[in-house]
Amino acid sequence: MELPNEKIKLYAVRDFGQSLTVVMDFLRQNWKPVLIYLTYFLLPLSLVQALSLNGFMGGYLDILGTITTNGGEPSAMGMVTFVLSLLGYLSLYIVGSLLMYGVVFGLMRIYERGEGKLGKVTWQELKPDFMLVLKRSVMLTLVGIVIGLAIAAALGAVMFLFAMISAGLVLVGYLLLLVVLVFLMPPLSLITPAYVFEDDINLIDAIKKGCRLGFGTYFFTIGVMLVLGFIINIASQFTALPWSIMFFIKMFFGLGIDGLDGSFTENVFYTFGTYLTGVLQCFGGYLSYVAIIIGSGYLYGHAAEKIDGRTVEQNIRNFENL
């Protein structure tokens, strides 16, 4: 385990515990620039995203209220509001994730070239690395969306056939899909760091390398990612709890259960409070996810050093360039 102020090597073989603590070591050294730039990019985005979140859940309540109280079908306008708010929230989440990758991996690239912990990183220093990571992350996202849509179409056709044969087969299909997603977690988690930490690699080679390293360290990678995911999920629940409580109260009273009066949930103060807690949930969720990004970066460094001997390769290249 690295000392608190010692530079953390990206390419190093680590055991399971070190792969978890290295995330906290990096944040302990560099939390100021990470927090400053994440706040700069993601807090304004969260202010808008919270509107989409509340609009989406408000539309959901309207639909649910129409069905439960009147026993009728939801209005076309209510469905449109619900769908548009959902699409808006998901679109903003994708944008936020891309910005978060740009900031975190951009700072990690600067840190890797330096001699120790990051000091005051100016925007002019961060911009080249931020833009490189952002562009490559956008390319990977677009490729992922295309592949995801193709897989979704194929799975939809398979599920339709399963439904025609037996309803139970649909459940089997969903379980198989879950197994496949878990199976692909290690290689998928290493593709992005392989693409952003290698300046001279192209998209196809990055996908191949991420898959090769992911499968080569399969159980180690999936174990670390699951533990990090579990910890992050707990942390994110704290920032999501205030909004969840306010939404539950609004849902409970808004449905008119047992004649309860939910008019107080419609006043401007309660609505504004719900909005503020929505901002906290969105921004807190982004901050919580930072650990996963950092963890994937150091897992890539571990896999590259263990399988490819990356440090030896770099030393040989530097020797040849002398």
N, C-alpha and C positions, 0 to 999 in steps of 0.2 A: 504493500500500500504506500502511495506517495505521501511525502510529508506535506503539511498544509501549504507551504509557500514554494515547494519544488515544482518545476514544470512537469505537467502530466504528459507523458508520451502517448501519441495516438496509436502508433504501431508497437504494441507490446502484448505478450501472452499473459493473460490474467486468469486467476481462478474465479470460481463463482462469486465468492464474497467480494473480491476486488472489483469485479465487473459491476457490482451494485454500488460500492462505496465510491468508485471513481466518478460517478455522476454527481454525488454530493461534494466531492473534492473540487470538481470543476466549478460548480455553482458557488462554493464557499470562496473560491479565489476570484470569480468573475461575475458575481451576482449584480453588481452595479451597472455595467454596460448592458448586460442581458436585460435587466429590468427596465432601464431607460429606453432602449430601442423597442422593446416589446410594448411598452406603454405608449410610446410615440406612434407606433403603427396600429396597435390593436385596440387601444382604448376608444379612439374615434370610431373604429369599425364596430366595436361592441355597442356603442351608443345607438347605431343604426340597427344592428342585428337584434337588439332587445325589442325594437318595435316589431320586427318580423316575428320574433318568438311570441310576443304577446298577441299579435294579430292571428297567428296560427292557432294558438291555444284558445283565443276568444272565438274563432270560427268553429273550433272543435266543440266548445261549450254550447254554441248556438245550435249546432247540428244535434248534439246529444240532447239538449233541452227540447228541441222540436220533436224528436223521436220519443222521448220518455214522457213528456207532459201532454203532448197533443196526439201522439200515436201516428203522426203523419210523416211525409217525406220532407227533408230539408229543402229550403228554397234554392233556386239556381244561383242567386247572388251570394248566399251563404257558402255554397260549395266553391264558387269562384274565389271568394275571399280566402277561404281555407287553403285551396290549392296554391294560389299566388303567394300567400304568406309562407307556406311551406317551401316553395321553390326559392323564394327570396332568402329564407333562413339558410337553406342548404347552400345556395350560391355564395352567400356571405361567409359561411363556414369554410368553404373551399378556398376563397380568397384569403381568409384569415390564416388558414393552415399554410398556404403558400408563403405568405409574409413571415410567418413564424419560422418556417424552414430557412427562408432567406436570412433572417436575423441570426438564428442560432448557429446554423452551419457556417454562415459568413464569419461570425465571431470565432468559431472553432478553427476556421482556416487561418485567420490572422494569428490566433493563439499558437497554432502549430508552427508557424514561421518565426515566432518570437522566441524570447529567452525565458519568459516566465509569465506570471499572471498579467492579464490585460489591465492597463491603466485607463486613462481617459481616451476612449476611441472616438475620433471625430467622424462625421458623416463622410468626409472625403476619403478617409482611410477605409471605411466599411463599404462604401458604395460599389467598388469593383467586385469584391467578393459577394456582396449581397445580390448584385445584378446577375452574376454568373450562376449562383445557386438558384435564384428565382427563375431564370430562363430555363435551366435544366429541370427544375421541379415542375414547371408548367408543361414542358415536353413530356415528362413522365406521366403527369396527370392526364394529359390528352390521350396518350397511348393507353393508359389505364381505363379511361372512360370508354374508349372504342372497344377495347377487349371486354370490359365489363358488360357493355350493351350486347355484344355478340354472345357472351356466355349467358346473360339474362334471357335473351331470345331463345337460345337453345334449351335452357332449363325450363322456360315457359312452355315450350312445345312438349318437352318430356313430362312436365307436371300435368299438362292437359291430357296426355295419353294415359298417365297413371290414374287421373281422376275418372277417366272413362272406364278403366278396368276395375279400380277399387279405391275408395276414399282413403283406406289405410296406407296405400302406396304413396300418397301425397306426403304423409308424415315421414315415411321412409326416405323419400326424396329430399325433404328438408334436412333430415338428420345427416344424410350423405353430403349435402352441400356444406353443412357445418363442419363435418370431418375434413372435407377438402380445404376449407378456408383455414382451419387450424393447421393442417398439414403444410400449407403453403406459407404460413406466417414467417418462418425463419428466412427463406430466400427473399420474400417480398420486402422484409424489413431491412435487408442489406443492399438492395438495389440502389436506393437513393444515395446513401453515403458513398457507395462505390462510384457513382456518377459525379458527385460534387467534390470529392476529395482527389479525384484523378483528373488533372487538367487535360491530358492528351487522349482521353478515352471517348469513344462515341457511344451513342445510345444503345445500340445492339450489343456491343461488347460489355457495357455496364450491366445490362440485364443478364447476360451470360455469366459475368463475374459474380454478381450478387447472388444468383442462383447457385453457382458452384460453391462459393464460400458459405452460403446459408445451409446447403445440404451437407457440406463438409463438417460443419460444427452444429449439426441439427439440434440435438437434444440440449446442448449447452445454450445455444441462442434462444430456443423456445422457452427454456427454464428461466433465463434472466428476463426475457420480455414479459413473461407471465407474472413474475414477481413484481417487476416495475409497474405493470398494468394494474395489479391488485392494489399496490400502494397509492398509485395515482388516482385510481377510482375512489378510494377512501377520501383522499385529499379534496377531490373535486366535489364530493358530496357535501362537504362543509360549505363551499361557496354556492352550491345549488340549493341548499336547504331553505334559506329564507324565501326564495321565489317559490319553491315547491309548497311551502306552508301557505303562502298567500294565495297561490293558485287553488290549492285544495279547499281553502275556506270559501273562495269565490265559487268554486264548483259545487260545494256542499249546499251553500245557501242559494246559489243562483238557480238550482234545479227545483226549488220550491218544495223540498222534502218536508212533509208533515206541516205544511203551512208556514215554514220559516221565512222570515223577511230578510232578503239579501240585498236590500236597497243600499245599505252602507258600503257594499263592495263596488257600487257604481259611482260613488262620489269622487271628486277630483283628487283628493288626498290619497285615497286607497289606490286609485289608478296610477298616480305618480309613484307611490311606494312600490307597486308591482313592477313598474318600469325600471326603477332604480335597482331592485333586486334582480331583475332580468339582466341588466348591465353587469352586475356583480357575477351572475352565473356565467355569462358569456366570457367575460374577461378572465374570471377565475379558472374556467375550463381551459382556456388557452395557456395560462401560466402553469397549470398542473401538467399539461401535456409536454411541456418543455423537457422534462426528465426523460421521456420516451425518446425524443429526438437525440438528446445527448447520449443516452444509452445505446441507441442504434449506431451512432458514430463510433463509439469506443468498441462496440461489438464487432463492427466492420474492421477496425484496427487490430483487434485480437485475432479475428479469422484470417486477415491478410498476412499477419506476422506468423501465425501458426502453420498455415497451409502453404503460403507462397514465400515465406521468409523475406518479407518486404524490406526490412532494415538492411539485410545483407545485399539485396538487389540494389537499394539506393547507394550503399557504400561502393559497390562495384561501378555503378554509373558515375559517381563522383570521382572515383579513382581514374576512370577512363577519360574524364574531362579535364584532368589536371594537365 
